[in-house]
Amino acid sequence: MPKQITLRSPLDMHLHLRDGDMLKLAAPLTAESFSGAVIMPNLVPPVDNLDRLLEYKQRIVDAVGQHQFDPYMALFFRQYSEQELAIAKEHMIGIKLYPAGATTNSEAGVKAIDAVEPTFKMMEEMGIPLMVHGETHGFVMDREKEFLESYDYLAKKFPKLNITMEHITTADAVEMLDKHENLRATVTLQHLIITLDDVAGGMLDPHLFCKPIAKRPEDREALLQAALEAHPRLMFGSDSAPHPIEKKECCGCAAGVFTAPIAIARLAQLFDKHDKLDNLQVFISDNAQKLYGIKPTEKLITVTNERFQVPPAYVGHNQHVVPMHANEELEWSISQIG
Amino acid sequence: MPKQITLRSPLDMHLHLRDGDMLKLAAPLTAESFSGAVIMPNLVPPVDNLDRLLEYKQRIVDAVGQHQFDPYMALFFRQYSEQELAIAKEHMIGIKLYPAGATTNSEAGVKAIDAVEPTFKMMEEMGIPLMVHGETHGFVMDREKEFLESYDYLAKKFPKLNITMEHITTADAVEMLDKHENLRATVTLQHLIITLDDVAGGMLDPHLFCKPIAKRPEDREALLQAALEAHPRLMFGSDSAPHPIEKKECCGCAAGVFTAPIAIARLAQLFDKHDKLDNLQVFISDNAQKLYGIKPTEKLITVTNERFQVPPAYVGHNQHVVPMHANEELEWSISQIG
């Protein structure tokens, strides 16, 4: 039976676009079907001042081409002065904090949360959201769980600071989300679908390796339920992370799953499978609009239960990126962009 | 300070030698420093009759060349007749059971344990040991733990059947080992050293990906303590598994760590680090001799705390295999083989 849904202004609240040739390849693949996205600042060097942020934004706008698309820029967290924050505020959606070394290009990140509280305080007072890659340096399956006490601490200590728990992967994180009103979260496509089994249970699959790593079945189930029920403080954030194929299919593969071009269709398939298609609009756009107070470019994306063959790779100048579900058939596809 | 230990007749109680060109490369790398090894039968087709077993043994003897080396042949578990077992018994050390699909070339394995009990019963009566790849098809971190009840069941139901829990990876398995006198276990080098962190905590490392997958820090600690204390029913079994480099550094990498050429030196380094060098002889040979009632070829291997650069690969005709610790320096090395 033909089924379809029209989504208004889908938003990707956590996106890596990289720079240079990769940016030119990746940006249109998101901009075609999303109204806007929160752009991660973990370049080398990091996007940690207004000049870099505005220059990067311009390169994104150039790369996007003819698509209507809002890049919501995030600044890389460091200790900022009040003046720096004041002039940057209107140009950004928030500040992204990386524990030093937790993921790709995060070496310049924060070493101790409590040492940077003056910046949190200013952000709270100025209404600047904090976005956090919430992992410790502990055992890989425990890193997010161990970080939760930091969320708990920050949410209590700065009750007016809006804190986004980025790309949550555990049932414990869903519980923490419910504990404080000023916590919100993003969740990726892959963490709604896969577990560690898919990464390392059969053959080792580098294209499903990401940070935080996919966890246990009961974790996936808790995340999926929260998404399907359109939890009011949970937003879609793909964490789509293009790496050149030679950094993935090699010895010592980089972390990140490239989902941008297939995310909307795959989410429609997932929500439909669980008879929750009506909740996808809230998950993929409305929650983010409310929580961040943003009004994205109007874009109507119609998704239909018509099969779509995912290509083996997306190829640009000097770039070759393998998407999630490469060479597989999705049951849903984007049928119209208006 | 110069330190050394001379090991008498080291035994590798769980070894993959493969076949063809790979066998020719891998066999001498074990035979040089080990007196003997239990040879896994998961070829394609499996080594599941006496003819195949004797032919494979001859190919191993040929591949070993001038080294003194005892290949202890294992038969691939299936339902055997009493007559088949009777004629095969003197040519083998035991029968290896794979749950169907649990690891490399195990598609012909057992689908339900209770359906094959007549063969267990005959093995028990004839004094033929059972060796088991003990994993369910559950979530990758739970597979061994979930299988433990099968060990418990078999050990109770067949109290005179000697059952080896192959390549144990969890603290729970160490506990199970202590529960029944007719259970014994092998443990690999890598599971004494690494956790899932080393496989997937930083970059994804295909050369440390194996089945069972490396588990949590507390699991490694329990295994290490049992080995260092020379637990009387724990034996060294490398599970060294050579895969051609193109099956490892690729998309969808095969499971197995190649440790044979470095195992003895690395174990000496590990036991020395914990001031337990005196227990290495029991772990690497004496326990196996007692538990299996074998008298291996006499071989004296002297290991010294002199540095050794592990090569990037071992290369044979059409074969290129990357060992554990490739390009790293070990603190100990084999200084004399007598």
Interface residues (C-beta under 8 A of the other chain):
Chain A: F139 V140 M141 T195 L196 D197 V199 A200 G201 M203 L204 D205 P206 H207 F209 I213 R216 P217 K248 E249 C250 C251 G252 C253 A254 A255 V322
Chain B: F139 V140 M141 T195 L196 D197 V199 A200 G201 M203 L204 D205 P206 H207 F209 I213 R216 P217 K248 E249 C250 C251 G252 C253 A254 A255 V322
